[in-house]
Amino acid sequence: MQNIPKALFLNAQGAKFDVKWNQYNTGREHGSGSGHRWMVWGLAAGVGGVALGVGGNLRKELQAEVETILEATGKRLEGLPEYSIEEVGKHDCVENRVWVTYKGGVYDITNFIPLHPGADKLLMAAGGSVEPFWRMYAVHLNNKVIYGMLEEYRIGNLKQQDVDNQKESLKASDDPFANAPKRHPALLINQAKPFNAETPLAIITDSFLTPGDLFFVRSHLPIPDIDPDSYELEVGGVGCNDITLSLEDLKKLPKHTIVSALQCGGNRRLEMKTRKNLKGLDWRGGAIGNAEWAGARLVDVLEAAGFSEDKSPEARHVIFEGLDTDPANSPFGASIPIEKGNDPRGDVLLAYEMNGEPLSRDHGYPVRVVVPGVIGARNVKWLGRVEVAEVESDSHWQQNDYKGFNPSINWDNVDFSKSEAIQDMPVTSSIASCKTDPETGDLLLSGYAWSGGGRKVLRVDLTPDGGETWTQAHTLVQDKARHPRHWGWTLWEGRVAGEGVEEVWSKAVDSNYNVQPESFENIWNLRGVLSNAYCRYRVNK
């Protein structure tokens, strides 16, 4: 049987682990990381995965123990040293060793700091409880993998009086997600806090413009509630005069309208995950939508700030910061190249309308960036600042996420600094519906296709026999915009012979004649982004 590396242990959110309970070793020093420890002996990788080195009966026993970890983590353990919150508070930096508490447990996580991709945020909990931070970064809550990792670093118990005091403090504190807007019940929820949900594939092709209430929602932090009358947008940076614009100021600039799809960088991740386990939300294929966006062009806003690319050749990037913030008051941020942001034909908008209506809170009210053709993560919502810069954003989501890697890179050898941030998205397609023609027995297919970078979808190819024979979709519904400013998606319909067919594949071809790769195995990456291989739809009999 084999151990799973700690970094994979941390990052394989959503994976199922088989865990074995080892007896606490009281002779272990704090510096070695842990005493009362959970060891991982097997991993069932996502959908259809198989446990490594674990037999049936043993696997059931271990899985039963996994179910207890949520209750066991943070419980008082007899025989361990007792610490007060004052003693824990002295260990608030790496030099003094980093201790944290969770419920009744005390943990020395110093050796874990270098393994955590959000180490700067983790250090904010040093000398105190991790519970308020886990409310903010709610993916940690009730996560067996993360709880198991924490318990590996257990060194003692928190004194009961301090446990009781912390309970009262947490009870009195506000839930940062409590003020969330109401959502349509038809959305498929992948994560409740922060809220992440997708459009069901069964209805995604029913409208060329996706209704706002059914448009996928991707959130990283709690959603702000912004008063439009007091809203202010800061604009500045290289070659710019520092200016502040109200919502009304933005509306006085020329109004520009585009049709553009937005797609999460992890859309269709679940299909990739079925080949090999990876980290990320299980987006099925509905983390994409198409809308008509209206607002001020970024190029006009930069001009209002006095920016001239000719006079400021050192300008290389445009940084966007949202008004959604983490516990350190750091905003969600991203950036795009100046060549995209300051090009009138790049059609980058500071949008305040979606499908002819003001933006909803989930979609960035009152103002968001729409960067057509580019990964959704750069389309910053609740926009608070625009900055022209010589370097790209230093945000976590620009530097340590939303990047692609080759299939041999894993969480033990990954170096995010060696990979470029994703901008334009590759060509993709999905089969959303498959019905049988009662007269002919043919399969009637429908779905969507899209390519980033302003590339138009030329055709969608279909095969019912594993690539032996191909046909193409007979109907394409798309915006009239031309390449290289075709930002919207394409809805398509097609027909293939149905007799004996178990699986239908689709692949889209764009106006640069880019085509989807055949397999996920060869484009697999540890974050499950850029998941654009052939869509392989299993036909229900």
C-alpha positions in Angstrom: 0.0 0.0 0.0 1.2 3.5 -0.7 1.1 6.9 1.0 -0.5 9.8 -0.8 1.7 12.9 -0.8 0.6 15.7 1.6 0.2 18.2 -1.3 -2.2 15.9 -3.1 -3.9 15.3 0.2 -4.6 19.0 0.5 -5.5 19.7 -3.0 -7.6 16.7 -4.1 -10.8 18.3 -2.9 -13.8 16.2 -3.6 -11.7 12.9 -3.8 -12.6 10.0 -1.6 -9.8 8.9 0.7 -9.5 5.7 2.7 -7.9 6.6 6.0 -6.3 4.6 8.7 -6.2 5.7 12.3 -2.8 5.5 14.0 -2.2 5.6 17.7 -1.0 8.9 19.1 2.7 8.9 19.6 3.4 10.9 22.8 7.1 10.8 22.1 6.8 12.9 19.0 8.2 16.4 19.0 6.2 19.4 17.9 8.7 20.1 15.1 8.0 16.8 13.4 4.5 18.0 12.6 2.1 15.7 14.3 1.2 13.1 16.8 -2.4 11.9 16.6 -2.3 11.3 12.9 -4.4 10.2 10.0 -2.5 8.3 7.4 -3.8 8.0 3.9 -3.4 4.5 2.4 -5.7 4.6 -0.6 -7.4 7.0 -2.9 -10.6 6.4 -4.9 -10.2 8.8 -7.7 -13.4 10.6 -8.5 -16.0 8.9 -10.6 -15.3 5.2 -11.4 -12.0 5.4 -9.4 -10.4 2.4 -7.7 -8.8 2.3 -4.3 -5.0 1.8 -4.4 -3.9 -1.3 -2.6 -7.0 -1.8 -0.5 -9.0 -5.0 -0.5 -12.8 -5.0 -0.3 -13.3 -5.7 3.4 -10.4 -3.6 4.5 -11.6 -0.8 2.3 -15.1 -0.9 3.9 -13.5 -0.8 7.4 -11.3 2.1 6.5 -14.2 4.0 4.8 -16.2 3.6 7.9 -13.4 5.2 9.9 -13.3 8.0 7.3 -17.0 8.8 8.2 -15.9 9.5 11.8 -13.3 12.0 11.0 -15.7 14.9 10.8 -16.8 14.2 14.4 -13.3 13.3 15.6 -11.4 16.4 14.4 -11.0 18.9 17.2 -12.4 16.7 19.9 -10.6 16.5 23.3 -8.1 13.7 23.4 -7.0 12.3 26.8 -3.3 12.2 27.5 -2.4 15.2 25.4 -0.9 18.4 26.7 -3.2 21.3 27.6 -2.7 24.8 26.2 -4.4 28.1 26.9 -5.3 30.5 24.1 -2.6 32.8 25.4 0.0 30.1 24.9 -1.2 29.4 21.4 -1.1 33.1 20.6 2.7 33.2 21.2 3.1 30.9 18.2 2.0 33.4 15.5 4.8 33.2 13.0 7.1 30.7 11.4 10.0 31.8 13.6 8.0 30.9 16.8 6.3 28.0 15.0 2.7 28.4 13.8 0.0 27.0 16.1 -3.7 27.2 15.4 -6.8 25.8 17.1 -9.9 24.1 15.8 -12.6 23.4 18.4 -10.8 21.7 21.3 -7.6 20.8 19.3 -4.3 22.6 19.1 -2.2 22.1 16.0 1.4 22.9 15.0 1.1 23.5 11.2 4.5 25.0 10.7 5.7 22.3 8.4 2.5 22.4 6.4 2.8 26.1 5.5 5.1 25.6 2.5 2.7 23.0 1.1 -0.3 25.3 1.1 -1.0 27.3 -2.1 -2.6 30.0 0.1 0.1 30.2 2.7 -0.2 33.9 3.2 -3.9 33.5 4.1 -3.2 30.5 6.3 -0.6 32.6 8.3 -3.4 35.0 9.2 -4.8 32.3 11.4 -1.5 31.8 13.2 -1.8 32.0 17.0 -5.6 31.7 16.8 -8.6 29.7 15.5 -8.9 28.6 11.9 -12.7 28.4 12.2 -13.5 32.0 11.2 -11.3 31.6 8.1 -13.0 28.3 7.2 -16.3 30.2 7.2 -14.8 32.5 4.6 -13.1 29.8 2.6 -16.0 27.4 3.1 -14.6 24.6 0.9 -12.7 23.6 4.0 -15.8 22.9 6.0 -16.9 19.3 6.4 -14.1 18.3 4.1 -12.8 14.9 5.2 -9.5 15.4 3.4 -8.7 18.7 5.0 -9.9 17.6 8.4 -7.6 14.6 8.1 -4.6 16.8 7.2 -5.3 19.1 10.1 -5.5 16.2 12.6 -2.1 15.0 11.4 -0.6 18.1 13.0 -2.3 17.7 16.4 -0.1 18.5 19.4 -2.6 19.0 22.2 -5.9 20.2 23.6 -7.2 23.7 24.1 -8.2 24.4 27.7 -12.0 24.0 28.1 -12.6 27.5 29.2 -11.0 28.8 26.0 -13.0 26.3 24.0 -16.2 27.7 25.5 -15.2 31.3 25.0 -14.4 30.7 21.3 -17.8 29.0 20.8 -19.5 32.1 22.1 -17.3 34.3 20.0 -18.1 32.4 16.8 -21.8 32.3 17.7 -21.8 36.1 17.9 -19.8 36.6 14.7 -21.5 37.2 11.4 -21.6 34.6 8.6 -20.0 36.4 5.7 -22.3 34.5 3.3 -25.5 35.3 5.2 -26.5 38.2 3.0 -26.4 36.2 -0.2 -29.1 36.9 -2.9 -31.8 34.4 -3.6 -31.0 32.0 -6.5 -33.2 30.1 -9.0 -33.8 26.6 -7.8 -33.1 25.2 -11.2 -29.4 25.9 -10.9 -27.2 22.9 -10.1 -25.2 23.8 -7.0 -21.6 22.6 -6.9 -20.7 24.6 -3.8 -22.9 26.5 -1.3 -20.4 28.8 0.3 -19.1 30.5 -1.7 -21.9 29.9 -4.1 -21.1 28.1 -7.3 -23.7 26.7 -9.6 -24.3 25.9 -13.2 -27.0 25.8 -15.8 -28.5 22.3 -16.2 -27.5 20.9 -19.6 -31.2 19.9 -20.1 -32.1 23.5 -20.6 -28.9 25.2 -21.6 -29.6 25.3 -25.3 -33.2 26.5 -24.9 -32.3 30.1 -25.4 -29.6 31.8 -27.4 -29.2 34.4 -24.7 -29.0 32.8 -21.3 -31.5 34.4 -18.8 -29.6 36.0 -15.9 -31.3 33.9 -13.3 -30.2 30.7 -15.0 -26.7 31.9 -16.0 -23.9 30.0 -14.2 -22.5 31.6 -11.0 -18.8 31.5 -10.1 -17.9 33.0 -6.8 -14.6 32.9 -4.9 -15.5 35.1 -1.9 -18.6 36.5 -0.3 -20.8 38.6 -2.5 -20.8 42.3 -1.6 -24.0 44.3 -1.4 -23.2 47.7 -3.1 -25.2 50.9 -3.0 -25.2 52.2 -6.6 -25.5 55.8 -5.4 -22.3 55.6 -3.4 -20.4 53.3 -5.9 -17.0 54.6 -7.0 -14.6 53.1 -9.5 -10.9 54.1 -9.2 -8.8 54.3 -12.4 -5.1 54.9 -12.4 -1.6 53.5 -12.9 1.0 53.9 -15.6 0.3 56.9 -17.9 -3.0 57.6 -16.2 -4.3 60.5 -14.1 -5.9 59.1 -11.0 -9.7 59.5 -11.4 -12.8 58.3 -9.6 -16.0 57.5 -11.6 -19.5 57.0 -10.3 -22.0 54.7 -11.9 -23.6 57.8 -13.5 -20.2 58.9 -14.8 -19.7 55.6 -16.6 -23.2 55.8 -18.1 -22.3 59.2 -19.6 -19.6 57.5 -21.7 -20.6 56.0 -25.1 -22.7 52.9 -24.5 -21.3 49.8 -26.3 -23.2 46.5 -26.6 -21.8 43.1 -27.5 -23.0 39.5 -27.4 -20.5 37.4 -25.6 -20.2 34.0 -23.9 -18.5 33.7 -20.6 -17.1 30.3 -19.5 -15.5 29.2 -16.3 -11.9 27.9 -16.8 -13.0 24.6 -15.2 -16.1 24.0 -17.4 -16.4 20.3 -18.3 -13.9 19.5 -15.5 -15.9 16.5 -14.4 -15.3 14.8 -17.8 -11.6 15.2 -17.3 -11.8 14.0 -13.7 -13.4 10.7 -14.7 -10.1 9.9 -16.5 -7.9 10.8 -13.5 -8.6 12.5 -10.2 -7.8 16.3 -9.9 -8.6 19.3 -7.8 -11.6 21.6 -8.4 -15.4 21.9 -8.5 -17.2 19.2 -10.5 -18.5 21.4 -13.4 -20.5 19.1 -15.7 -20.7 21.4 -18.7 -23.1 24.1 -17.6 -20.5 26.6 -16.4 -20.9 28.7 -19.6 -23.6 31.1 -20.7 -24.2 33.6 -23.4 -25.6 37.1 -22.9 -25.9 40.6 -24.4 -23.7 42.9 -22.3 -23.8 46.7 -22.4 -21.6 49.4 -20.8 -18.6 51.6 -21.3 -15.6 50.4 -23.3 -12.5 50.0 -21.2 -10.6 51.9 -23.9 -12.9 55.0 -23.4 -12.4 54.8 -19.6 -8.6 54.7 -20.0 -8.8 57.6 -22.4 -10.8 59.6 -19.8 -7.9 59.0 -17.4 -5.5 60.4 -20.0 -3.9 57.1 -21.0 -2.1 56.9 -24.3 -0.3 53.7 -25.2 2.0 55.6 -27.5 3.2 57.8 -24.6 3.4 54.9 -22.2 5.1 52.0 -24.0 6.1 50.5 -20.7 2.4 49.7 -20.0 1.9 46.0 -20.4 -1.2 45.0 -18.4 -4.5 46.2 -17.1 -5.3 45.0 -13.6 -8.9 44.7 -12.3 -9.8 44.5 -8.6 -13.2 43.6 -7.3 -15.0 44.8 -4.2 -15.3 41.3 -2.9 -12.6 40.7 -0.3 -11.1 38.1 1.9 -10.4 38.3 5.7 -7.3 40.3 5.0 -9.4 42.8 3.0 -7.6 41.7 -0.1 -9.8 41.8 -3.2 -10.4 39.3 -5.9 -8.1 40.4 -8.7 -7.0 39.6 -12.3 -5.3 41.2 -15.3 -5.3 41.1 -19.0 -2.6 42.2 -21.6 -2.7 45.9 -22.6 -3.0 44.8 -26.2 -6.4 43.4 -25.4 -7.6 46.0 -22.9 -6.7 49.1 -24.9 -7.8 47.9 -28.3 -11.1 49.2 -29.5 -11.6 46.0 -31.3 -11.0 44.0 -28.1 -14.5 45.1 -27.0 -13.6 44.9 -23.3 -16.5 46.5 -21.4 -17.1 47.8 -18.0 -20.6 46.4 -18.1 -23.6 47.6 -16.1 -26.3 45.7 -18.1 -26.9 42.1 -18.9 -29.6 41.2 -21.5 -31.0 44.7 -21.3 -31.4 44.8 -17.5 -29.1 46.0 -14.7 -26.7 43.3 -13.6 -27.8 41.2 -10.7 -25.7 40.9 -7.6 -24.5 37.4 -8.5 -23.3 38.7 -11.8 -21.4 41.8 -10.5 -23.9 44.6 -9.8 -23.4 47.4 -10.3 -20.4 47.1 -12.6 -18.3 44.2 -13.9 -15.6 43.7 -16.5 -16.5 41.7 -19.5 -13.4 40.5 -21.4 -14.9 38.7 -24.4 -13.1 35.5 -25.6 -11.1 35.3 -22.4 -11.4 32.8 -19.4 -14.1 33.8 -17.0 -11.7 34.4 -14.1 -10.5 37.7 -15.8 -14.0 39.0 -16.0 -13.9 40.6 -12.6 -17.2 41.3 -10.9 -18.2 44.1 -8.5 -15.4 46.2 -10.1 -13.6 48.6 -7.7 -10.4 49.5 -9.4 -8.7 49.6 -12.9 -5.0 50.0 -13.0 -2.6 50.1 -15.9 0.7 48.5 -14.9 4.0 47.2 -16.1 3.4 43.8 -14.5 0.4 41.6 -14.3 -1.8 41.3 -11.2 -0.2 39.7 -8.1 -3.5 38.2 -7.1 -3.6 34.5 -6.1 -6.0 33.8 -9.0 -3.6 35.3 -11.5 -0.4 33.8 -10.1 -1.3 30.5 -8.4 -4.4 29.3 -10.2 -6.1 29.2 -13.6 -2.9 28.0 -15.4 -2.3 25.0 -17.5 0.3 22.3 -17.1 1.4 19.1 -18.8 -0.2 15.8 -17.6 3.0 14.8 -15.6 2.9 17.8 -13.4 1.4 17.0 -10.0 1.0 18.7 -6.6 4.5 17.6 -5.5 6.4 19.2 -8.4 4.1 22.0 -9.6 5.6 25.5 -9.9 2.9 28.0 -10.9 5.5 30.6 -11.7 6.6 28.5 -14.7 3.2 28.7 -16.4 1.4 31.6 -18.1 -2.0 32.8 -16.9 -4.8 31.6 -19.1 -6.3 34.3 -21.3 -8.1 33.2 -24.6 -10.0 30.0 -24.2 -9.7 27.0 -26.6 -12.5 25.7 -28.8 -15.0 23.4 -27.1 -18.4 21.8 -27.6 -20.9 19.8 -25.6 -23.8 17.6 -26.3 -26.7 18.7 -24.1 -29.6 16.7 -25.4 -30.1 13.4 -27.3 -33.6 12.2 -28.4 -34.7 9.4 -30.7 -36.7 10.3 -33.8 -39.7 8.0 -33.5 -40.1 7.7 -37.3 -36.5 6.9 -38.3 -34.8 5.8 -35.1 -32.1 8.5 -35.7 -30.6 10.3 -32.8 -31.5 14.0 -32.6 -28.7 15.9 -30.9 -28.3 19.4 -29.7 -25.7 21.3 -27.8 -23.4 24.3 -27.7 -20.0 25.2 -29.1 -17.7 28.1 -28.5 -14.1 29.3 -29.1 -12.3 32.1 -27.3 -10.2 34.8 -28.8 -13.0 36.1 -31.1 -13.0 32.9 -33.2 -16.2 31.8 -34.8 -17.4 28.2 -34.8 -17.4 26.9 -38.4 -18.9 23.5 -37.8 -19.6 20.8 -35.3 -18.6 17.3 -36.3 -20.5 14.2 -34.9 -19.7 10.5 -34.9 -21.8 7.6 -33.6 -19.2 4.9 -34.2 -16.0 6.1 -32.4 -14.7 8.1 -35.3 -15.2 5.6 -38.1 -17.6 7.9 -39.9 -18.5 11.6 -39.3 -21.3 13.9 -40.1 -21.8 17.5 -39.0 -24.5 19.5 -37.3 -27.1 20.7 -39.8 -28.1 23.8 -37.9 -25.9 26.5 -36.3 -27.5 29.3 -34.4 -25.0 32.1 -33.8 -24.5 35.9 -33.7 -23.7 37.7 -36.9 -20.4 39.1 -35.7 -17.4 38.2 -37.8 -14.1 36.6 -36.9 -12.0 37.9 -35.0 -14.7 39.6 -33.0 -17.2 36.8 -32.7 -17.6 36.5 -29.0 -20.9 34.6 -28.7 -21.5 30.9 -28.5 -23.1 28.7 -31.2 -26.1 26.5 -30.5 -26.2 23.6 -32.8 -28.5 20.7 -33.9 -27.5 17.5 -35.6 -28.7 14.0 -36.5 -26.9 10.6 -36.6 -28.0 7.1 -37.2 -29.2 5.5 -34.0 -29.3 1.8 -34.4 -26.9 0.1 -32.0 -25.3 3.4 -31.0 -24.0 3.5 -27.4 -22.0 6.7 -27.5 -21.9 9.9 -29.7 -18.9 12.2 -29.9 -18.8 15.9 -30.9 -16.0 18.1 -31.8 -16.1 21.8 -32.9 -13.9 23.5 -35.5 -13.3 27.3 -35.2 -12.5 29.9 -37.8 -8.7 29.4 -37.3 -9.4 25.7 -38.0 -8.5 24.8 -34.4 -10.2 21.6 -33.4 -10.9 19.9 -30.0 -8.3 17.3 -28.9 -9.6 13.7 -29.0 -8.8 12.6 -25.5 -8.7 14.1 -22.0 -5.8 11.8 -21.1 -3.4 13.9 -23.1 -4.6 17.3 -21.9 -5.2 16.3 -18.2 -3.9 18.8 -15.7 -3.9 18.9 -12.0 -6.5 21.8 -11.8 -8.8 20.4 -14.5 -8.8 23.7 -16.5 -9.0 23.9 -20.3 -11.1 20.8 -20.4 -12.0 20.8 -24.1 -11.6 17.3 -25.4 -14.3 15.6 -27.6 -17.6 15.5 -25.8 -18.5 11.8 -25.5 -22.2 11.4 -24.8 -23.5 8.0 -23.5 -26.8 7.2 -25.2 -29.5 6.1 -22.8 -31.3 3.0 -24.0 
